[in-house]
Amino acid sequence: MNAPLKQHLIDPEICIRCYTCEMTCPLEAIEHDDNNVVVDALKCNFCMDCIPVCPTGSIDEWRVVNTPYSVDEQFEWEELPEQAEIETDSATDTGIEALDDDMAALLAEAHKGAGGKSTAPATASKPTINMYNLGKPAIATVQGNYRLTANDSDSDVRHVILDLGGLPFPVLEGQSVGIIPPGTDEAGKPYLPRLYSVSSPRDGERPNFNNLSLTVKREDHGVCSNYVCDLKQGDKVQLTGPFGATFLLPSDANAHLLMICTGTGSAPFRGFTMRRQRETPNAKDSMTLIFGARRPEELPYFGPLNKVPERFLKKVFAFSRQDGEAKQYVQDKLRQERDQIARLLQDPNGHIYICGLKEMEQGVEEAFSDIARGVGLTWIEIRDAMRQDGRYHVETY
Amino acid sequence: MTDLLNVSYDTQIPNNVGLSSDKKVLKALERWHPGYINWWNDLIPKNFQDSLIYLRTAVSVDPKGWTKFDYVKMPEYRWGVLLAPQVEDRRIPCGENAGELAWQEVPGEYRSLLRRLIVIQGDTEPGSVEQQRFLGLTSPSLYDMRNLFQVNVEEGRHLWAMVYLLFKYFGRDGREEADDLLRRSSGSEEAPRMLGAFNEETPDWLSFFMFTYFTDRDGKMQLEALAQSGFDPLSRTCRFMLTEEAHHMFVGETGVGRTIQATVDAMNKAGITDPYDIDKIRSLGVIDLPTIQKKLNLHYTLSLDLFGNEVSTNAANAFNSGIKGRYMEMRIKDDHKLNNDKYPVRTVKDGAIVSEEVPALTAINMRLRDDYVRDAAGGVGRWNKLIAKSGVDFQLKIPHEGFHRQIGVFSSVAVDPDGNILSSEDWLEKSKDWLPTKADGDFIQSLMKPCFEVGKYASWIAPPKVGIDNKPGDFEYVKLHMA
């Protein structure tokens, strides 16, 4: 049996048959008859050139299918078919996070900790995905590469700024990009891209500069992390993406965000915080960050974070190796803040985001269970309801 | 090296044609610029000029990132000169020079023909903005107002595109023509716009939607034909303009569609099944379908006139010289020369409408008009689907090509919408059933009350199915300046 695939379709009820997409498609994968304009699944390579030229928004439609709808079938449509229920492994769902299977599988794995199918917040901006892929990567220029951890620390975490120059690269906070390390693996094949969360907001590391930043930790023997951490200003980097369509920020000033992270898991939350600072700088008491690291010297963005006013962003740090202090983990801090968190669990505007190492999941889940139980609720039920509502998000690796 | 995909903002005029190193043309454009801004500022009511409009601005000619949406005040819109990227080794697609390298400079022998085509195209762009200048005052929603102004600023940009060609390639003559484009004015007694349809009023929003659907579609077909030009800069200009033109088609098709939707919804709600129960339907604050048919008849026929004479030696020359191609020339599979080919043209002979074969070269206008009719019929079919879905028994029809024509073979006879030739007395008696009367216009006018509340729509038009730039239904598309 063929693996299910994502098929690009055009909504015949919204399309006005201007054929601009057809003229734009470099592969002539789009054609029309007197009735409809359709995409030939056998030719489309997801290059996305047709998406921004469409005046109607009818072109950004996707279905997961076992057998693609043929061109002739599509010509007959008066409306788009519903997404069929499809038995698949966890790598596919209808909130399509990436169009190439490798990237989709990576994200599915990262989002597994949410306990079910992830959903984007209802008010999130619509993400662009897969504009660039292995065959057609974007080339970015390194603008800067700064060490975030203390020099005497054995943990080397980097803030890397990439400039896209004139290339369009619309990325939302919480989305990821792929970096293709140069060279080949043992089998002589080019490396696949590694995924990194973007740590800057959508309008750039600096507003209206077409750049983005990443937060990358050097891993022993990590092919890509060593490559990225060693990048010098002016170096060229091959990017794919953007990827990810669920771990996104709600566009809702009333949403209260609880963000839990360790280490470089802070990357998306830096983007979330900066976006909110630019969009609603006067918001109060609507973001809480619970951030774990071994020591303050190893906590990325410790300095800049402390400059964000407490009433804009409540910050709770958990240090597990601080001299003279008891070991503290994020779950300990959650328990400490149990009253606030119990309220958030019951608040329809409450959103929870967890990002960091896989190991943190268990402790965090247990803390949530305890807190829920304390107010007579069942965590799994709350979690599943919040997740289906697009208010519970996990990205761990 | 000049970056040919991305727009340079190093001069006052955004461009991807390396203006900063083309001092002569830059100077000419900068001299023309204040006159353009004055024309714009005098045109559209001041409170709209001061409002923040959620507009798209072209920032690149790369399809991936060609546009950016943001709040802009219209006078601060970055009108620029944008050409689609040059295709390497592009060849002249048609006519006696077919297969030769496309011209990067104007060939001397075609100079006046080319200039005339560019001026005619250029003249329509400001003309339509002039026709629509007061519509903002009666906008049925902020969404529609935004769409109107988007159309307007892009027509303005299309004027820039043509003016650039005039300055760059036509010297002193070109500069004079560019000035005249700002001197002529829609509906003016002394200096009207060059084509009839652009001197007609656009008195109400249904007219605007019909205009963008039918008349801008003529513009689209002309741009398609010019995009095939062997004169490469013209081809590249028109190809990029077509990307923007698609939005105008969208405004027209969805505007009429939403008007129809509001009508059939109101009829169903009130339990009215007879679409000809006009007074009762109008009392619901919506436009009855027979009146929509009359508006369609009017705008469709005015637009057919824009294609000129069915048989034309000018058109033959333009094609034969490779200045103007056919619709989708590159995808047509023939010799692209048409020396021995025939094309059927309808004409009037001995009081009857007959089809006759003429040399295909002379029937270039006719062919483009036939392509237009097919293209225009598509949307009418989709409007009919809306009506059918609602259960109302009514079908909109595209009238016969001979109906209500002022130009071409049918201008000498009176023809009814089904294609029957009538006596002038019969025409006088019956035409009020086919074309909007003063009373119809007055009724439509009576509905033109502004609706400026965020997320709200006037009674006679349904909300759109999808927002612009994926925005939600209650998005504030225009932040009105009310001072």
Interface residues (C-beta under 8 A of the other chain):
Chain A: E13 I14 I16 R17 C18 T20 M23 T24 D34 M48 D49 C50 P52 V53 C54 P55 T56 G57 S58 D60 E78 T123 S125 K126 M131 G166 L167 P168 F169 P170
Chain B: D3 L5 N6 S60 D62 P63 K64 G65 W66 T67 K220 L242 T243 E245 A246 H247 M249 F250 E253 T254 R374 D375 G378 G379 K385 K465 V466 G467 I468 N470 P472
